[in-house]
């Protein structure tokens, strides 16, 4: 039996690019790893799931640019096995499909280091599928094969039996062959493949940057040059390519190919990003808000003792999270709400509250403070005592409006929202690379975006559409001379995504206001 303390190196397949195609086991290992040694083709978004104390080491290899040579990577794995207990070697695709995983596993075996293989979804099957190309199809072919396409063109003798491959395989899938496309075509034609044989080139497969070009052996080299197909790319040769016309699904998604910048607090961006990516977009998360807990435990304890209030109003999901943390610290539970009714500013805040077993008594139809004020102006609430749990920077319209309506109001600031200075560089770099859409989910995200971008924020936004979650955020944009192209009719993340998906992207731009 193996000692419980022995280190293990996990050779984990990171999949073809789309993070959602990562295996469950692989993701769990990333979350619990002490050290992750990752490749160039492993989607860096997967690293967001690591623990805070996990050591990251880049060992990527591109054509002509290797961070580490293979022997150095092997030695690194052995070194880390002496330091850490759980090491994840994160490799693009599947570790055993042209990933040199076998070499690393054999090296670990020789060094008597425990290892495990965690298969990944290979780009050889995933990328053609995302391009609408089945590798086998009844009535067309029952044989498919994977071939390394990066053989050195200067070699006098190929290690591949091209004649046998060309005759035996109905579908040929070449990985890492973009730079050798001309040679591959030459070899296939020399083996008797008809010039009319269909070919597909798929670059950056399974991502929002996927680009597919189809043609024949006779013209595919010229098409690749004309369309600037670059690595990483998968080459598919065979009659199955003809099925793409009917089966192309991924590239028809409403937001396919759009680069969308998600401006939000870091812990809240994931839900919006996931919904945008499901519609084909590339979501670029830029956290501009840092949530700092104020821990007003004494104020809360005093406010909630002896049933001083008739209503408690939660104005955000963050407020619910902070209050939940207070309950844990104070050793309290839902009984603290006995005799008190609950109001939430919107359904997402109400859902967050429901997660701790509390159902909101009232959620306004329009999800902003003014709607709550209108509701409590009803004479039946006159004299009611209201406790508002909010952010320090929250607008004063809610407590002020309720006081004017004749209610007794107490506001407790649960948390502070501060600017995330560390995002300034990545924000500017992503804007420079080019963004199709920027999404704003609150007034704070607008203000912090402008501060981080700098005085030339309008120039940097040129060419990008702007989407916001509702009229309050739209008003914040106007303060800075900007105008939303897209405004959600329902002021929730789902409402924002629906508005973006339904937007007509060919519409003339009207973002910048005069002055």
Protein Blocks (a to p, Z undefined) as FASTA:
>chain_A
ZZfklccdddddebjoiamlpcfklmmmmmmpcbdcddfklcfklmmmpcfklccddfbd
cehiafbafklmmmmmmmmmmmpmbdcdddehjfkgonommmmmmmmmmnopacdddddd
dfklmmmmmnopafbdehiaccdcdddfkbcfkbmbdfbdfklmmmmpmbdcdehklmmm
mmmmmmmmmnopafklccdddehihiakbccddddfklmmmmmmmnopacdddddedjkl
mmmmmmomklmpfkgoiacdddddfklmmmmmmmmmmnopacddddfbdcddeklmklmm
mmmgghlafbdcdfbfklmmmmmmmmmmnopafklmgoiacddfbfklmmmmmmnopacf
bdcfblcfklmmmmmmpmklgoiacdddddfklcfklmmmmmmnopacddddfbdcdddf
klmmmmmmmmmnopfbdcdfbfklmmmmmmmnommlmmmmgoiacddfbfklmmmmmmno
pacfbdcfblcfklmmmmmmmpcfkbccdfbcgZZ
